[in-house]
Amino acid sequence: MGWLTVETVALAVSCLAMLPQRALAGAVGKLDLRGQRLVFLGDSITDGFSYPLLFKQALEEAGVPAPLIINAGIGGDTAAGMQKRLDRDVFPHKPTLVTLSAGINDVLRNVKPADYETSVTDIAAQLKARNVPLLVLTTSVLGARNAEADRKLAEFNGALRRLAQREGYRLADVNALMQAARAAGTEVMEEDHVHPNYQGHRVMARAVLDALGYADVPVPKELKVAPLPGIVREWKVRAVQGKKEPPAEEPAADWTAYSLPEKEPIANWWQDQERRRGLAMSLDRVLGKADRYRATAEFSTDKAKAACVNTGGLLQRVWLNGTLIYKATDEWRGWHPGRERIQADLVAGKNVITIETGPQFFLSITETNDW
């Protein structure tokens, strides 16, 4: 589906009397995004971050000052889960706008629509108490294997539309655009019949652009990404078998050199997106399947200074100069780079970072957590 098809679908949907997006959106016109801090709150669809990246790229290619975008998605999360983690995952980023994408896990887990509405209403109330505006996204669609749940989404989206109308929030009608795209013969779902495919994420980006007043900005055909700031590029890695957790160690001669970003493309579009952003995606392919993997790297700084160590993927533990500074908990915090942003102190001269991880990981070291 080229961008003309996405735009045509958007135009068609805007004319549907049964789903009057502009009538439901309390705010109209272009929102000035210069200097804005957008936190995207959601589940795995947001955790993967494709539609926010497409949204930002669309603005940049159109010459529009793009905001800082921050991922607050966690795979498998429900509206009730998001309601509980605003203080941890949203407010520390000092957002000037929060986008809410929730409902797919709720309907698949048979959450009652009334309970869902209570959760999204409370999310809005917490944001309102801090004078943070909300952009409400209706849900994506579900595939044929989840046809009954897909029909039930109407009740959940009704709650979202009522919230937007009642509070005067902008509404990004993802569900309407996806239904229109699907009716026009465009496949918007992955084979799991739960997650949007790449074209589905383009539709989501279209909905966000429209809701913020940028209907004239086309959605990119191709997502262009680069390595994230501060990634540690040169590692020595080895596989670790057994459940024993040895302390951090120095690399031996038999450790394998591993450079990031990985050079070999990955067939899956989303995995390749993450590869290009600088995540290690293939430790199991390079080293074979193992209980976990150990990696270590050295880098130098001209002086002692504070820094931020950013985690992601399946990273489990991090040592800096022999001191354990991070250990993953049993609570899943999401895949996305920057899910935790740990304050650390670097020494002048050589620093050594050592990690334990699953077969994919992200680690970067930045001067601040503001990226």
N, C-alpha and C positions, 0 to 999 in steps of 0.2 A: 504494500500500500504506500504510494507516494504521498507527499504532503498535500497535494491537491485533493486527494481522496479524504484525508483527515479533515481538511478545511471544509470540503463539501458536506461531509457528515455533520460537522459542527454547525454549519449554516442551516442544514435541514432540521436539526434538533431544535435550534433556537426558534424555529417557526411552529413547532408542535404546540398546539393550544393545551394539550393534556399535561405538558411538562414545561410551564412557563418559567424558565430559569431566571430571566431578568426581573420578573414580577416577584419571585421568591427572594432574590438577593436584596438585602436592605441597602447596601452601598452600591453605587454605580460609578462609572467613569474610571479613568486610569488611576491606579494607585502609584504614587511616586515611590519607586523602589530604591532610590539612591540612599545608601547608608543603612538600609533596613537589615534586620537580622531575622531570617525566617527559620524557625524550627519546625521540621516535618515530623509530626507525631503519628505513629502508626504501627502496623504489624510487619510481617515479612515482606509485603509488597513495598513498603517504605524502607525497611531494613536494607534491601538490595539496592535502593537509591537510584534506580534508573530514571524514573520520571522526574525527580527533582533535578538530576543532571541535565536531562533534555530541556527542561524548563529554563535552567540557567543558560545553557548554550544558545537556546533560541533568542533570549534577550541580548546576549553578547553579540551574536551574529547580526542582529537587527540594530546594533549600535545603541542599545538601551542600557544605562547603568544597572548592572545586576546586583542583587543583594548577596550578603553572606548567607549560605544555606548550610544548615546543621541537621544531621540525622539523629532522630530520636525514635527510630523504629526498632521493634523487637519481634522476631519471628514467633508466631503462635500467640501473640498477645490479643486480649480482648479489650473492649472499652473499659471494663472494670479494672483491668490491669493497668491501663494507661492512666486511669483516674488516680491510682495509688502512687504513681511514680513521677508525677509532675515536679515535685520538689527535688528529686534526684536527677532527672534526665532533661528537664525543660527549663525551669527557672534559673539554674546556674548559668545558662547561656545568655541570659538577659535578652530574651526575644522581643522584637517589636511587632511580630506577627507569628502566630502558630497555625499550622494547617493540621487538620484532624482527619485521618483516614482509618476508620474502624468499622467492623461489622461482619466481615467474612468469617472470622473465627467464632464470633458470637452465634451466627446462624448455624454453623456447622456443629457447634457444641450445644445446640438447643437452648441457648439463653432466651429467656422470655423477652419479647419486644419491650414490655413495660420496664423490665430491669435494665435493658440496654438504654432505653430513653433516660432513665434515672442517671445512669453513668455518664452519658454524653452531656446531659444537662449540668451535672456537677463539674465536669471538666470545664465547661463554659463558665460556670460560676467562679471557679478558682482563678481562671484567667481574667475574668472581669474584675475580680477583687484586686488584681494587680495592674489593671488598666492595659491588659494585653489583648488586642483584637484577635478574633478567630476566623479562619477561612475553613468552612465546612465542605468536605468532599463527600458526596454520596459514594456508595460502595461500588467496587468493580462488579462484574457479573461472574457467574459460575458456569462451568461446562455441563454438557448433557448428562454426565454421570451424577451430577448433583442438581438435577432439574428441580426436585421438590424444594431444596434449600434455596435455589435461585428464585423460585416463585415467592418464597417467604421473605426474601430481601425487600419486597415492596413495603412491608410493615416497618422494617428498620430504616429504610430511606424516607418513609413518611415521617418518622421521628426526627431525622436530620433536617428535613425540609421545614418542619414545624419550628425547630430550634432556630434555624436561619431566619425564618420570617419573624419569629417572636422577638429575637434579639437584634435584628437588623444586620445580620452577618452576610457577607458575600458567600455565594454557594457555587462550588465547582461541581457540575452535574455529570460526574464520571459515568454513573450508571446509564443515564440517558444516551450519552455519546457512544458508549460501548454497545448498548442495545441497537442503536442505529447502525453502527459499523457492522455488527453481526448480521443484521437484517439485509445489509447491502452486500453480504457475501464475504466479508473480511474476517479472517480468523484472528481473534484477539486473545486466545487462551493457550497456555502451555498444555502438554499432554496429560498433566495431572488433573486437569479440569478445575483447578483452584486458582492458580497464579496467572496473571496476564503475561503474554509473550511480549516480544519487543514492540510489536505493533500496538498491543494493548497499553504498554507504557507510553507510547506516543500519543495515544488517545487521552491518557491521564494528563500528560503534559499540556495537551490542547485545552482540556477542561480548566486547568489551573490558570493558564494564560488568559483564557476568556473571562474567568471570574475576576481577575485582577485588572481587567480593562485592556488587555493586549490581544484582542481578536485579530488584529492586523499583523501580528507577528507569526510567521510560519514555524511549524515544528520541524526541526532538522530531520532529514532522511537518515543520517548516520550520526551516531553518538561519537564524539571525539573526546577522548580522555587522555590525560598524561599522568605520570607518576605523582603521587601526592607529596606535599612538602615534607622534607625531613626523613624520608624512608632510608633505612640502613640497607645499603646495596650489596655489600660483599660479606658473605657468611662462610663459616665452616660448619658442616652439618653431619650428623650421624643418626642412625636408627637406634632406638632403645627398646629392648624386649624385657618382659617381666614387670612386676608391679613395684619393685623397690625404687625409691626416689633418692638417688644419690645427690650429694651437694653439687654446686656449680664446679666445673672442672675446666682445665686448660685443654684446648684441642690437641689431638695427637696427629701423627703423620698420616694415619689412615682415614682421617675425616675428609669429607667431600666438599670441594669448593662449590658454592651456590650463589649465583648473581641475580639480583633483582633490578628492574622487572624481568621476569622470565621472557626469553626471546621467542619460544615456540608458541604459535597461536593455539587456542583451545577451540574445539568445534562448537561447544555450547556458547551462545552469544553472551549470556550473563557472566559465566565463568571467565570468558575472555575479557569482558569489561573489567572485572576485578584484577585479572592478570595485568592488564595495561595500566591500572591504577597503582601497581606496585605490590600487590599481595603475592605471597608465595602460595601457589596453587597445586604444586605437583611433587611434594616431598615423597609421597607414597609411590609415585611413578619412578622417581629418580633413585630412591633408596630401598624400595620394596615396602610392603605393608609391615607395620610395626605398632606396638602399643602406644608409642609416642616418639617424638624426635627431639634431639638436643641440637642447638645451634649456638654459635658464638661469633662475635664480631668485635673489631677494635675500631675506634675513631679517636681523633684528637681535637682538643679545643685550645685556643690560645690563652685562656684564663679560666679560673674557677667561676662557675655561674649556675644559676637556676635554670632548669629546663622542664619540658613536659614530655613524658614518655606516653605514647598513644598506642593503645592495643586494639586488636580486632581479629576476625577469623576464629580459629580454634586455639588461640594462644592460651597457655595454662599457667606458666610461671615465668617471672623475669627477675634476673639478678643484675644489678649495676655495681661494677667494681667489687664483686663478691658478696654484696648485700642483697637479700631478697626484698624486692620492692613491690612485687605484685604476685598474687595467687588467685586464680579464678575460683569462684564459689560455685555451689551447686545451682545457684539461681542464674538462669540464662540471661545475659545482658545484651544479646544481639550479636550479629555478625559484623556489622559495619565498622570500618576504620574510625577510631576515636570513641569507641563505646565507653572506654575508660580513659581518662586523661590524668596521668599520675605526676604529681610534682616531684622532681628529683633534683639532686645537686651533682653537677659535673665537676671533675677536678681539672686543673690545668695540665695539659699534656695528654697522655694516653688514658682513655677510658675503655672498659671492657663491658660489653653487654652480652648476657647469656640467657637463653630461653629454653623452655620445654613447651612443646606444642603438639597438636594434632597435625594432619597432613597439609593443612592450609593455615597461614597466619599473616597478620599485619603487625608491623611495628615501625613507628617513626619517632623521631626526637625533634621537637620544635621548641622555639624560644618561648612561645605562649600556647595556650589551648585555644586560641582564637583563629581557627583556620577552617 
